[in-house]
Amino acid sequence: MSNENHQNLSSVDVVKETLEKIGDVYFPLLIINLPDLVFSLIEGFSEVSYLLVISVILSLWYTATGYIYYHKVLNEQNITIGRAFKASLSKIGNVLIAIIIISLIVFIGFLLFIIPGIYIANRLYLTLYVIVIENCSVIQGIKRSWELTKGHSRFIFLTLGQVIGIPILIVWIVFLIIFRDVETVENITNLLGSVIRYLWSPILFVSITLVYNRLIASYKSAK
């Protein structure tokens, strides 16, 4: 791959473009993820253990729906929220199996040492996305993600750091300044975690789509 292609994969550019594009789709993506918020809050205030399993499965459904919806929007294809939900139904089984396999692989990586775990997580970052968007099997999705992310672990790591890591750190610092007590901050973040995650979810949908498009373009140009 040429140096030019590597330079084009800028995590800062992904963040900038995400902020530029989020305005048009923020509320539709919030609507898609709203049932997940409601169910998470119910589960948080309930002692029924099986609700956690149901919540995870539903969350994967909403995630697949968000992927389909914004991928179509970004590529200027006709799509509605209802159609995105219907299209994602057939993906839930593969997505659930994939998340279990990925979790085990990443866990083993972290057992070896932290850095291998982070590296593996970065290489498998697109697995769920390609399973949903490219309509492939679990094994094909894992192979495809590994293929697309080859040589781009740093790009993915920096992008995730800016989209997820830095915002979490900022929230913690702000709460710590306000409440001046770590235990209080932990209690508040546990209480408001579902709401904060919900409000931030559109950012994650947009950013992963932009990362995918860049890696696809880079992969094609290298062939």
C-alpha positions in Angstrom: 0.0 0.0 0.0 1.3 3.4 -0.8 2.2 6.1 1.8 -0.5 8.3 0.4 -3.2 5.7 1.2 -1.8 5.4 4.8 -1.9 9.2 5.2 -5.5 9.4 4.0 -6.6 7.2 7.0 -6.6 9.9 9.6 -8.5 9.4 12.8 -8.9 13.1 13.2 -10.6 13.3 9.8 -13.0 10.6 10.8 -13.9 12.5 13.9 -14.3 15.8 12.0 -16.5 14.1 9.3 -18.5 12.4 12.0 -19.3 15.7 13.6 -20.2 17.2 10.2 -22.6 14.5 9.2 -24.2 13.6 12.6 -26.7 16.5 12.5 -28.8 15.1 9.7 -29.1 11.6 11.3 -28.8 12.1 15.0 -32.5 11.9 15.9 -33.3 9.0 13.5 -30.4 7.0 15.1 -31.7 8.0 18.5 -35.1 6.7 17.6 -33.6 3.4 16.5 -31.8 3.0 19.8 -34.6 4.2 22.0 -36.0 0.8 22.8 -32.6 -0.3 24.0 -32.4 2.6 26.4 -35.9 1.8 27.8 -35.0 -1.8 28.2 -31.7 -1.0 29.8 -33.3 1.2 32.4 -35.9 -1.4 33.1 -33.2 -4.0 33.5 -31.2 -1.7 35.7 -34.0 -1.3 38.2 -35.1 -4.9 38.0 -33.7 -8.0 39.8 -34.8 -10.4 37.1 -31.6 -12.0 35.8 -32.9 -13.1 32.4 -33.6 -9.5 31.4 -29.8 -9.1 30.8 -29.8 -11.8 28.2 -32.8 -10.3 26.4 -31.3 -6.8 26.7 -28.1 -8.0 25.0 -30.0 -9.7 22.1 -32.2 -6.6 21.6 -29.1 -4.4 21.7 -27.5 -6.3 18.9 -30.7 -6.0 16.9 -30.7 -2.2 17.3 -27.0 -2.0 16.5 -27.5 -3.9 13.3 -30.5 -1.6 12.4 -28.3 1.4 13.0 -25.6 0.1 10.8 -28.0 -0.6 7.9 -29.8 2.7 8.3 -26.7 4.9 8.2 -24.9 2.9 5.6 -27.8 3.4 3.3 -28.1 7.1 4.1 -24.4 7.7 3.6 -24.5 6.0 0.2 -27.7 7.9 -0.7 -29.9 4.8 -0.9 -33.6 4.9 0.0 -34.2 3.7 3.5 -36.6 4.1 6.4 -36.3 3.2 10.1 -38.9 0.6 9.7 -37.3 -1.0 6.7 -33.9 -1.0 8.5 -35.4 -2.8 11.5 -36.9 -5.5 9.1 -33.7 -5.9 7.2 -31.7 -6.4 10.4 -33.9 -9.2 11.8 -32.2 -11.9 9.7 -28.8 -10.7 10.9 -29.3 -11.2 14.7 -28.3 -14.8 14.8 -24.9 -14.3 13.1 -24.2 -11.1 15.0 -24.9 -12.9 18.4 -22.6 -15.8 17.5 -19.9 -13.4 16.3 -20.0 -11.3 19.5 -19.5 -14.4 21.6 -16.6 -15.6 19.5 -15.0 -12.2 19.3 -15.4 -11.8 23.1 -13.6 -15.1 23.7 -10.8 -14.3 21.2 -10.2 -10.9 22.7 -10.4 -12.3 26.3 -7.7 -14.8 25.4 -5.6 -12.0 23.9 -5.9 -10.0 27.1 -4.9 -13.1 29.1 -1.7 -13.3 27.1 -1.0 -9.6 27.7 -2.9 -6.3 27.3 -1.3 -5.3 24.0 -2.3 -8.5 22.1 -5.8 -8.1 23.4 -6.0 -4.5 22.2 -4.5 -5.5 18.8 -6.9 -8.3 18.3 -9.9 -6.1 19.3 -8.8 -3.5 16.7 -8.4 -6.1 14.0 -11.9 -7.6 14.7 -13.5 -4.1 15.1 -15.4 -4.4 11.8 -16.6 -7.9 12.2 -20.2 -7.2 13.2 -20.4 -4.4 10.7 -19.4 -6.4 7.7 -21.6 -9.3 8.8 -24.6 -6.9 8.7 -23.6 -4.8 5.6 -22.0 -7.4 3.4 -24.4 -10.2 4.5 -21.7 -12.7 5.2 -21.3 -15.6 7.7 -19.6 -15.3 11.1 -16.4 -16.8 9.9 -16.4 -14.7 6.7 -17.1 -11.6 8.8 -14.1 -12.3 11.1 -11.8 -13.0 8.1 -13.1 -9.9 6.3 -12.5 -7.6 9.2 -9.0 -9.1 9.7 -8.4 -8.4 6.0 -9.7 -4.9 5.9 -7.9 -3.8 9.1 -4.5 -5.2 8.1 -1.9 -2.5 8.6 -4.5 -0.1 10.1 -4.5 -1.1 13.8 -3.1 2.3 14.8 -5.7 4.2 12.8 -8.5 2.2 14.5 -7.0 2.5 17.9 -6.7 6.3 17.6 -10.2 6.6 16.2 -11.8 4.6 19.0 -9.7 6.6 21.5 -11.1 9.9 20.2 -14.7 8.7 19.7 -15.0 6.6 22.9 -12.0 7.0 25.2 -11.6 10.8 25.4 -15.4 11.4 25.9 -15.5 8.9 28.8 -12.4 10.6 30.3 -14.0 14.1 29.9 -17.3 12.9 31.6 -15.3 11.4 34.5 -13.2 14.6 35.0 -16.3 16.9 34.9 -18.2 14.7 37.4 -15.1 14.5 39.6 -14.7 18.3 39.6 -18.4 18.8 40.4 -18.8 16.1 43.1 -15.1 15.8 44.3 -15.6 12.2 45.3 -14.7 9.1 43.2 -17.3 6.9 44.9 -20.0 9.4 44.1 -18.8 9.7 40.5 -19.0 5.9 40.1 -22.5 5.8 41.5 -23.6 8.6 39.2 -22.0 7.1 36.1 -23.6 3.7 36.9 -27.0 5.4 37.2 -26.7 7.6 34.1 -24.5 5.2 32.1 -27.4 3.9 29.9 -28.6 7.5 29.2 -25.1 8.7 28.3 -24.4 5.7 26.1 -27.8 6.2 24.4 -27.1 9.9 23.6 -23.7 9.0 22.3 -24.8 6.0 20.2 -25.4 8.0 16.9 -21.8 9.1 17.0 -20.7 5.5 17.1 -22.9 4.5 14.2 -21.6 7.2 12.0 -17.9 6.8 12.9 -17.8 3.0 12.3 -19.4 3.6 8.9 -16.8 6.2 7.9 -14.0 3.9 9.1 -15.5 1.0 7.1 -15.7 3.2 3.9 -12.1 4.4 4.3 -10.8 0.9 4.8 -12.7 -0.5 1.9 -11.3 2.3 -0.4 -7.8 1.7 1.0 -8.1 -2.1 0.4 -9.3 -1.7 -3.2 -6.6 0.8 -4.0 -3.9 -1.6 -2.7 -5.1 -4.4 -5.0 
